[in-house]
Amino acid sequence: MTAEASGSSFDLLTTVEQGGCAAKLPADRLAELLADLPVRPDDRLLVDISTHDDAGVYRLTDDLAIVQTVDFFPPLCSDPCEFGQIAAANALSDVYAMGGQPVTAMNIVMFPATGIPLGVLKDILRGGLERVSAAGAVIAGGHTIADAPPKYGLAVTGVVHPSRIITNRAARAGDALLLTKPIGTAIVLAGRKAGLAAEADYRAAMDSMKQLNRAGAEVMQRHGVRAATDITGFGLLGHARGLARASGATLRIRAADVPLLPGALALADAGCLPGACFRNQSAMEADLRIDRSVDYARRMALLDAQTSGGLLMCVPPGRVEAVLADLRAAGHPRAARIGEVGPPGSARVEVV
């Protein structure tokens, strides 16, 4: 097969201005859009749109519920296969955040009919298949339309026991906040585009985005964790705000304890700040309090739009060390305790 036929010589970044989860609509505008849409009541719908959770959950029987989610976005890297891997890992993450196990996935493809070798699409799909297979799930089909720039993702169905669902509304005062992956993916990618990011730092960001959150879901179920969310396009602080709102509690985050990808802080300090950082900041200004001691670069890193980021867990105090030990043993060496859930009341995020 020639390089042109396989798609290996085509740079996907030439097709987009912004990609990955940074392409999301602003959180505040999205909330306005969804506010007045009617919701049909159904006792079997256990998790719906009302709390803006990571996925919907629908009870089929007393012992079985399905977890459903969909996610897709434009390219965020040059290599088609890596793009497919990251997009698939990102879509699967929503099922893991709910404590579920993915079982089937449907490819969602928007790809131009001309101008890009079809081998590029084959490589994207090959990357997606690899991650879905690593999750223990299967590709059941999909849908394609002609569109530019390219976009790829998955509609994923998972399963979970109805009594073991993990949601963003179950945080309790005193819970510790644990983060499974370092943040800073969009900053590192912006640095790569600007020619400022070291190759090793770029590869670390790519490897982090490809990593499934499967181990995190398994650890949460093992230790009875019942509140979590995954960190994607609204940044660590944006998704923490969503958890705070759904649970009616204040989340307190220690900025210095949040793990960052190699090079991310230096790149942020050098001005490699994607536009999504500022959109995320604007969207949550009313619900955010940041201590003046937190320097600007670290503050913006906490707002950085993540693609296929880690899980933010609310863990009872007595289980923290055991959960961290299991996460690190399962391939999350930089999992860290980054704060606590405060008392119920004002649903906001405080950073010190």
MOZI-V347350 format. One record per backbone hydrogen bond with DSSP energy under -1.0 kcal/mol. CO is the residue of the C=O (numbers start at 1). NH is the residue of the N-H. E is the energy in kcal/mol with one decimal. If there is no record, write none. Layout:
# MOZI-V347350
co nh e
CO NH E
CO NH E
This chain:
# MOZI-V347350
co nh e
2 6 -2.2
3 7 -1.5
7 10 -1.4
11 14 -1.5
12 15 -1.9
19 22 -1.0
20 23 -1.7
21 24 -1.5
26 30 -2.3
27 31 -2.2
28 32 -1.8
29 33 -2.1
30 34 -2.0
31 35 -1.2
34 37 -1.3
42 45 -1.8
44 46 -1.1
44 59 -3.4
47 57 -1.7
49 52 -1.5
56 68 -2.7
57 46 -1.6
57 47 -1.6
58 66 -2.9
64 60 -2.5
64 61 -2.2
65 160 -2.1
66 58 -2.5
67 158 -3.1
68 56 -2.4
69 156 -2.4
71 154 -2.0
73 152 -2.1
74 20 -2.5
78 12 -2.1
79 83 -2.2
80 84 -2.3
81 85 -2.2
82 86 -2.6
83 87 -2.6
84 88 -2.0
85 89 -2.5
86 90 -2.5
87 91 -1.9
88 92 -2.6
89 93 -1.4
92 96 -1.6
93 97 -2.5
95 100 -2.4
96 99 -1.9
98 166 -2.3
101 159 -1.9
103 138 -1.6
104 157 -2.5
105 140 -2.9
106 155 -2.1
107 143 -2.2
108 153 -1.6
109 145 -1.8
110 151 -2.6
117 120 -1.9
118 122 -1.8
119 123 -2.0
120 124 -2.1
121 125 -2.6
122 126 -2.2
123 127 -2.2
124 128 -2.2
125 129 -2.6
126 130 -1.9
127 131 -1.6
128 132 -2.4
129 133 -2.6
130 134 -1.9
131 135 -1.4
132 137 -2.2
133 136 -1.6
138 105 -1.9
141 107 -2.8
143 109 -2.4
145 111 -2.3
151 110 -2.6
152 73 -1.7
153 108 -2.5
154 71 -2.2
155 106 -2.4
156 69 -2.0
157 103 -2.9
157 104 -2.0
158 67 -2.4
159 101 -2.2
160 65 -2.1
161 164 -2.4
167 228 -1.5
172 175 -2.4
175 341 -2.6
176 315 -3.0
177 338 -3.0
178 313 -3.0
179 336 -2.3
183 261 -2.9
184 188 -2.2
185 189 -2.4
186 190 -2.3
187 191 -2.2
188 192 -2.1
189 193 -2.1
190 194 -1.7
191 196 -3.0
191 197 -1.3
192 195 -1.2
198 202 -2.3
199 203 -2.6
200 204 -1.9
201 205 -1.9
202 206 -2.3
203 207 -2.7
204 208 -2.0
205 209 -2.1
206 210 -1.8
207 211 -1.2
213 217 -2.0
214 218 -2.2
215 219 -2.6
216 220 -2.4
217 221 -2.2
218 222 -2.1
219 223 -1.8
220 225 -2.4
226 167 -1.9
227 314 -2.6
229 312 -3.3
231 309 -1.2
232 235 -2.0
232 306 -2.8
235 239 -2.4
236 240 -2.1
237 241 -2.3
238 242 -1.6
239 243 -1.9
240 244 -2.6
241 245 -2.8
242 246 -2.3
243 247 -2.1
244 248 -1.3
244 249 -1.9
248 345 -2.1
250 342 -4.0
251 350 -3.1
252 340 -1.9
253 352 -2.5
254 257 -1.6
255 258 -1.2
259 183 -2.2
261 264 -2.1
263 267 -2.3
264 268 -2.5
265 269 -2.3
266 270 -1.3
267 272 -2.6
268 271 -1.3
271 273 -2.1
274 277 -1.6
275 279 -1.9
276 280 -2.8
277 281 -1.9
278 282 -2.4
279 283 -2.2
280 284 -1.2
284 287 -1.3
285 288 -1.2
287 349 -2.8
289 351 -3.2
291 294 -1.9
295 299 -2.3
296 300 -2.4
297 301 -1.8
298 302 -1.7
302 237 -2.1
310 231 -2.7
311 180 -1.8
312 229 -1.6
313 178 -2.4
315 176 -3.3
316 319 -2.4
317 320 -1.0
319 323 -2.6
320 324 -2.7
321 325 -2.3
322 326 -2.2
323 327 -2.6
324 328 -2.5
325 329 -2.1
326 330 -1.4
327 332 -2.1
328 331 -1.2
332 335 -1.8
336 179 -2.7
338 254 -3.3
339 177 -2.8
340 252 -2.9
341 174 -2.8
343 250 -1.1
346 348 -1.4
348 251 -2.4
349 289 -2.4
350 253 -3.2
351 291 -3.0
